[in-house]
């Protein structure tokens, strides 16, 4: 019996090359589109910031230089004039004052960390409260157990508590301190627009800690440096946030640290005008955010205490006081009490009864020479009574 021939051809398998082409050419197409978008963004300058944010005054006369970890610092070796035409001397460590000698075996070294008050805005190197402390404690007649006392002034203009914490962590070990003084408050509560000229609308939406962590991310840092398209996406988002808060007058966080609501800094954000110029952005910079959140300030204090304990350093946290300060409790007083950290309240030194505040302060924040003298003498007494005798006894015992 004859079998009839098949009337249909068997199905043929699809060539494997089709799937391979999809796998290869689709990603190539995506990459090509990204390259074209990047070229267009560069040609149209879409990656340029939409806003300009004023830098620090110290940049204008050359005393400030960028720092990869601390955002900025005083320029090592600088000699010239600072704010108020006061002569400045910045040593090789990038700190205010004379060069720092190697530590001697019989020396107790105090590291004085802080903001522009510690730095000594408007006063001479020898007039800062850190210099006053050294003169009082290193007097041969009052040296604890005959030990020398030196004070390294590591205060920096416009620093926050986060920046000084990073300084202690990263830069302090070669200085070999035994005691850490920590003076930080108002800068933590000021707007995040108050930074150096590397700040832009992207950074202004972040706290100091967030900005530091973003810059530590390698991919983000590379893209921000080399991709106009990536910058455009970031800046566009920041621009929307800025527009959303235009005209908003937020609650001033300085009221939480005993300062009046009226204490504000002028807006530092400039935006382009149709005529090609620049005008101050409508709205209050407080609405953008503050440099150190309340939770981060608490974390900074806890990290400070932990770091000092790990390194065997005595810690004294100074509760700062300014011209318009009132006595107050805050996160600093609460955390220091909880941790058992020695705390010196600067209020009594800078607000003595019967003394006009104009006699002690240059402006809202910075003490005059007399204010530094009173603060330094108060701290010297506190240290000589509560901190240095134990350190001196420990040093003497270790040398026997």
C-alpha positions as CSV (number, residue, x, y, z in Angstrom):
1,X,0.0,0.0,0.0
2,X,1.4,3.3,-1.0
3,X,1.8,6.0,1.7
4,X,0.7,9.5,0.6
5,X,3.4,12.2,0.6
6,X,3.2,14.8,3.4
7,X,1.5,17.9,2.3
8,X,3.0,20.3,4.9
9,X,6.6,21.2,5.5
10,X,7.9,20.7,9.1
11,X,8.2,24.0,11.2
12,X,11.7,25.5,11.0
13,X,13.4,26.7,14.2
14,X,14.1,30.5,14.3
15,X,17.7,31.5,13.8
16,X,19.5,32.0,17.1
17,X,21.0,35.2,15.8
18,X,17.7,37.1,16.3
19,X,17.8,36.9,20.1
20,X,21.5,37.8,20.0
21,X,20.8,40.8,17.9
22,X,18.2,42.0,20.4
23,X,20.6,41.4,23.3
24,X,23.3,43.4,21.6
25,X,21.6,46.2,19.7
26,X,19.0,47.3,22.3
27,X,21.6,48.2,24.9
28,X,23.7,49.9,22.1
29,X,20.7,51.9,21.2
30,X,20.1,53.0,24.8
31,X,23.8,54.0,25.1
32,X,23.6,55.9,21.8
33,X,20.5,57.8,23.0
34,X,22.3,58.6,26.3
35,X,25.4,59.9,24.4
36,X,23.3,62.1,22.2
37,X,21.4,63.4,25.2
38,X,24.6,64.1,27.0
39,X,26.0,66.0,24.0
40,X,22.8,68.0,23.7
41,X,22.9,68.8,27.4
42,X,26.4,70.1,27.0
43,X,25.7,72.1,23.9
44,X,22.6,73.7,25.5
45,X,24.5,74.1,28.9
46,X,21.7,72.4,30.7
47,X,24.1,71.1,33.3
48,X,24.8,74.7,34.6
49,X,23.3,75.5,38.0
50,X,20.0,77.5,37.9
51,X,20.9,79.5,40.9
52,X,24.0,81.2,42.3
53,X,24.7,80.9,46.1
54,X,27.1,83.4,47.7
55,X,30.3,81.9,49.0
56,X,32.1,82.9,52.3
57,X,33.6,86.3,52.8
58,X,36.9,84.6,53.7
59,X,37.1,83.4,50.2
60,X,37.3,86.9,48.8
61,X,40.5,87.8,50.6
62,X,42.1,84.3,50.1
63,X,42.2,82.8,53.6
64,X,39.8,80.0,52.7
65,X,40.7,77.0,50.6
66,X,38.6,73.9,49.6
67,X,39.0,70.7,51.5
68,X,37.9,67.3,50.3
69,X,36.7,66.2,53.8
70,X,35.8,69.4,55.6
71,X,34.4,71.4,52.7
72,X,36.8,74.3,53.4
73,X,39.6,75.3,55.8
74,X,42.0,78.2,56.4
75,X,44.8,78.3,53.8
76,X,48.0,76.9,55.3
77,X,50.7,79.5,55.5
78,X,48.4,82.4,54.9
79,X,49.5,85.8,56.4
80,X,47.4,88.8,55.8
81,X,44.2,90.5,56.8
82,X,41.0,89.0,57.8
83,X,37.5,90.3,58.7
84,X,37.7,93.8,60.3
85,X,41.2,94.2,58.8
86,X,42.6,92.2,61.6
87,X,46.0,90.5,60.9
88,X,45.8,86.7,60.5
89,X,48.5,84.0,60.7
90,X,47.6,80.5,59.5
91,X,50.1,77.8,60.4
92,X,51.2,74.8,58.3
93,X,48.3,72.7,59.8
94,X,45.8,75.2,58.4
95,X,45.0,76.5,61.9
96,X,45.1,79.9,63.3
97,X,48.1,80.9,65.3
98,X,51.8,80.1,65.4
99,X,53.4,76.9,64.2
100,X,52.7,73.9,66.4
101,X,55.8,72.5,68.0
102,X,56.2,68.7,68.7
103,X,54.6,67.7,71.9
104,X,56.9,67.4,74.9
105,X,56.6,64.5,77.4
106,X,55.6,66.9,80.2
107,X,53.0,68.7,78.1
108,X,49.2,68.7,78.4
109,X,47.8,69.7,75.0
110,X,44.3,71.1,74.6
111,X,42.6,71.0,71.2
112,X,40.1,73.9,70.9
113,X,37.4,73.1,68.3
114,X,34.7,75.5,67.3
115,X,33.1,78.0,65.0
116,X,34.1,81.6,64.2
117,X,34.1,82.6,67.9
118,X,36.7,80.0,68.6
119,X,38.6,81.0,65.4
120,X,38.6,84.5,66.7
121,X,36.8,86.6,64.1
122,X,37.7,90.3,64.5
123,X,40.4,89.8,67.2
124,X,44.2,89.0,67.1
125,X,45.6,85.5,67.4
126,X,46.8,86.3,70.9
127,X,43.3,87.7,72.0
128,X,41.2,84.6,71.3
129,X,39.8,82.7,74.3
130,X,42.0,79.8,73.4
131,X,45.1,82.0,73.7
132,X,43.8,83.3,77.1
133,X,43.4,79.8,78.4
134,X,47.0,78.9,77.5
135,X,48.4,82.0,79.2
136,X,46.4,81.4,82.4
137,X,47.2,77.7,82.6
138,X,50.8,77.7,81.4
139,X,51.9,80.2,83.9
140,X,54.7,78.5,85.8
141,X,53.0,79.4,89.1
142,X,49.7,77.6,88.2
143,X,50.8,74.7,86.0
144,X,49.1,71.5,87.2
145,X,51.7,69.2,88.8
146,X,54.4,71.2,87.0
147,X,53.1,70.1,83.6
148,X,53.2,72.5,80.7
149,X,49.9,73.4,79.1
150,X,49.4,74.3,75.4
151,X,46.2,75.1,73.5
152,X,45.8,74.5,69.7
153,X,43.2,76.7,68.2
154,X,41.4,74.6,65.7
155,X,38.3,76.8,65.4
156,X,37.3,77.6,61.8
157,X,34.9,80.3,60.5
158,X,31.4,79.1,59.7
159,X,32.1,75.5,60.8
160,X,29.3,73.3,62.1
161,X,29.5,70.6,64.7
162,X,29.8,68.0,62.0
163,X,32.8,69.6,60.4
164,X,34.7,69.8,63.7
165,X,33.7,66.2,64.5
166,X,35.3,65.2,61.2
167,X,38.4,67.3,61.9
168,X,38.8,65.5,65.3
169,X,38.3,62.1,63.5
170,X,40.6,62.7,60.5
171,X,43.1,65.5,61.3
172,X,43.6,65.6,65.1
173,X,45.7,62.5,65.7
174,X,49.1,64.1,64.6
175,X,48.4,67.0,67.0
176,X,48.3,64.5,70.0
177,X,45.7,66.3,72.1
178,X,44.9,65.3,75.7
179,X,41.8,67.5,76.1
180,X,39.1,68.5,73.6
181,X,37.1,71.7,73.9
182,X,34.0,71.8,71.7
183,X,32.2,75.1,71.0
184,X,29.3,74.7,68.5
185,X,25.7,75.9,68.4
186,X,24.3,78.6,66.1
187,X,25.9,77.5,62.8
188,X,24.1,74.1,63.2
189,X,20.8,76.0,63.1
190,X,21.5,78.4,60.3
191,X,20.3,77.7,56.7
192,X,22.2,75.1,54.5
193,X,22.9,77.9,52.0
194,X,25.6,79.1,54.4
195,X,28.6,77.3,53.0
196,X,31.6,78.0,50.7
197,X,31.3,78.7,47.0
198,X,31.3,74.9,46.1
199,X,27.7,74.9,47.4
200,X,24.9,75.0,44.8
201,X,21.2,74.4,44.8
202,X,21.7,70.6,45.0
203,X,23.9,70.9,48.1
204,X,21.8,73.6,49.7
205,X,18.9,71.1,50.0
206,X,21.1,68.8,52.2
207,X,22.5,68.9,55.8
208,X,26.2,68.9,56.2
209,X,26.2,65.2,57.0
210,X,24.1,64.4,53.9
211,X,26.3,66.5,51.7
212,X,29.5,64.8,53.0
213,X,28.0,61.4,52.4
214,X,26.9,62.3,48.9
215,X,30.4,63.5,48.0
216,X,31.8,60.3,49.4
217,X,29.8,58.3,46.8
218,X,32.2,57.7,43.9
219,X,29.6,57.3,41.2
220,X,27.7,60.4,42.2
221,X,31.0,62.4,42.4
222,X,32.1,61.3,39.0
223,X,28.7,62.0,37.4
224,X,28.5,65.4,38.9
225,X,31.9,66.3,37.6
226,X,31.6,64.9,34.1
227,X,27.9,64.5,33.1
228,X,25.9,67.6,32.2
229,X,22.8,65.4,31.8
230,X,23.1,64.0,35.3
231,X,23.6,67.6,36.7
232,X,20.6,68.8,34.8
233,X,18.4,66.1,36.4
234,X,19.7,67.0,39.8
235,X,19.4,70.7,39.4
236,X,16.0,70.4,37.8
237,X,14.7,68.6,40.9
238,X,16.3,71.2,43.2
239,X,14.7,74.0,41.1
240,X,11.3,72.5,41.6
241,X,11.9,72.3,45.4
242,X,13.0,75.9,45.4
243,X,9.9,77.0,43.5
244,X,7.7,75.1,45.8
245,X,8.9,77.0,48.9
246,X,9.0,80.5,47.3
247,X,7.4,83.0,49.6
248,X,7.3,80.5,52.5
249,X,8.5,81.9,55.9
250,X,9.4,78.9,58.0
251,X,9.8,78.7,61.7
252,X,13.3,79.9,62.6
253,X,15.1,77.0,64.3
254,X,17.4,79.3,66.3
255,X,14.5,79.8,68.7
256,X,15.3,76.4,70.0
257,X,18.7,77.6,71.3
258,X,17.6,80.7,73.2
259,X,17.8,83.2,70.3
260,X,15.0,85.4,69.2
261,X,13.0,84.6,66.0
262,X,14.2,87.8,64.4
263,X,17.8,86.5,64.3
264,X,18.1,85.6,60.6
265,X,20.8,85.9,57.9
266,X,19.9,87.5,54.6
267,X,19.1,85.2,51.7
268,X,22.2,83.9,49.9
269,X,20.4,82.5,46.9
270,X,20.5,84.5,43.7
271,X,18.5,83.7,40.6
272,X,18.8,85.0,37.0
273,X,16.6,87.9,35.8
274,X,15.1,88.3,32.3
275,X,17.6,91.1,31.7
276,X,20.6,88.8,32.3
277,X,21.4,89.9,35.8
278,X,20.9,88.3,39.2
279,X,18.4,89.0,42.0
280,X,17.9,87.6,45.5
281,X,15.5,84.7,45.5
282,X,12.1,85.5,47.0
283,X,11.6,83.6,50.2
284,X,13.5,82.7,53.3
285,X,16.5,80.5,53.3
286,X,15.3,78.9,56.5
287,X,12.6,77.2,54.4
288,X,15.3,75.3,52.4
289,X,16.6,73.6,55.5
290,X,19.2,73.9,58.3
291,X,22.8,72.7,58.2
292,X,22.5,70.2,61.0
293,X,19.2,68.7,61.9
294,X,18.3,68.2,65.5
295,X,18.7,64.4,65.3
296,X,22.1,64.9,63.6
297,X,23.2,67.3,66.2
298,X,22.5,64.7,68.9
299,X,24.3,62.1,66.8
300,X,27.3,64.4,66.4
301,X,27.5,64.9,70.2
302,X,27.3,61.2,70.8
303,X,29.9,60.4,68.2
304,X,32.2,63.1,69.7
305,X,31.9,61.5,73.2
306,X,32.5,58.0,71.8
307,X,35.5,59.1,69.8
308,X,37.1,60.9,72.8
309,X,36.5,57.8,75.0
310,X,38.1,55.5,72.4
311,X,41.2,57.8,72.1
312,X,41.5,58.4,75.9
313,X,40.8,62.2,75.5
314,X,39.1,64.3,78.2
315,X,36.1,66.1,76.7
316,X,34.6,69.5,77.7
317,X,31.6,70.6,75.7
318,X,31.0,74.4,75.9
319,X,27.4,75.5,75.8
320,X,27.9,78.6,73.5
321,X,26.3,82.0,74.2
322,X,25.8,84.9,71.8
323,X,24.8,88.6,72.2
324,X,21.1,87.9,72.2
325,X,21.2,84.5,73.9
326,X,18.9,83.6,76.8
327,X,19.5,80.8,79.2
328,X,18.0,77.6,77.8
329,X,18.0,73.8,77.8
330,X,18.4,72.1,74.4
331,X,19.7,68.9,72.8
332,X,23.3,69.8,73.9
333,X,22.5,70.1,77.5
334,X,20.3,67.0,77.5
335,X,22.8,64.7,75.7
336,X,25.8,65.9,77.7
337,X,23.9,65.3,81.0
338,X,22.9,61.9,79.8
339,X,26.4,60.9,78.8
340,X,28.1,62.6,81.8
341,X,30.2,64.9,79.6
342,X,31.8,67.8,81.4
343,X,29.9,71.0,80.3
344,X,30.8,74.6,80.6
345,X,28.0,77.1,80.2
346,X,29.4,80.3,78.5
347,X,26.4,82.4,79.5
348,X,27.8,83.6,82.8
349,X,31.1,84.6,81.2
350,X,29.5,86.5,78.3
351,X,26.5,87.9,80.1
352,X,27.8,89.2,83.4
353,X,25.3,91.3,85.5
354,X,25.5,95.0,84.9
355,X,27.6,94.8,81.8
356,X,26.2,96.1,78.5
357,X,26.4,93.5,75.7
358,X,27.9,96.1,73.3
359,X,30.9,96.1,75.6
360,X,31.5,92.3,75.0
361,X,30.2,91.7,71.5
362,X,31.2,93.1,68.1
363,X,27.9,91.9,66.5
364,X,25.3,89.3,67.1
365,X,27.7,86.4,67.3
366,X,31.4,87.4,67.9
367,X,32.9,88.6,71.2
368,X,35.2,91.5,71.4
369,X,38.6,91.2,73.1
370,X,37.0,91.7,76.5
371,X,34.4,88.9,75.8
372,X,37.2,86.5,74.8
373,X,39.1,87.4,78.0
374,X,36.1,86.7,80.2
375,X,35.3,83.4,78.4
376,X,39.0,82.3,78.4
377,X,39.4,83.0,82.1
378,X,36.2,81.2,83.0
379,X,37.3,78.1,81.0
380,X,40.7,78.2,82.5
381,X,39.2,78.0,86.0
382,X,36.9,75.2,85.0
383,X,39.8,73.2,83.5
384,X,42.1,73.8,86.4
385,X,39.5,72.7,88.9
386,X,37.8,69.8,87.1
387,X,40.0,68.4,84.3
388,X,43.7,69.1,84.4
389,X,44.6,67.8,87.9
390,X,43.5,64.3,87.0
391,X,45.3,64.4,83.7
392,X,48.5,65.7,85.3
393,X,48.4,63.0,88.0
394,X,47.9,60.4,85.3
395,X,50.9,61.7,83.3
396,X,53.1,61.8,86.4
397,X,52.1,58.2,87.3
398,X,52.9,57.0,83.7
399,X,56.4,58.4,83.8
400,X,57.4,56.7,87.1
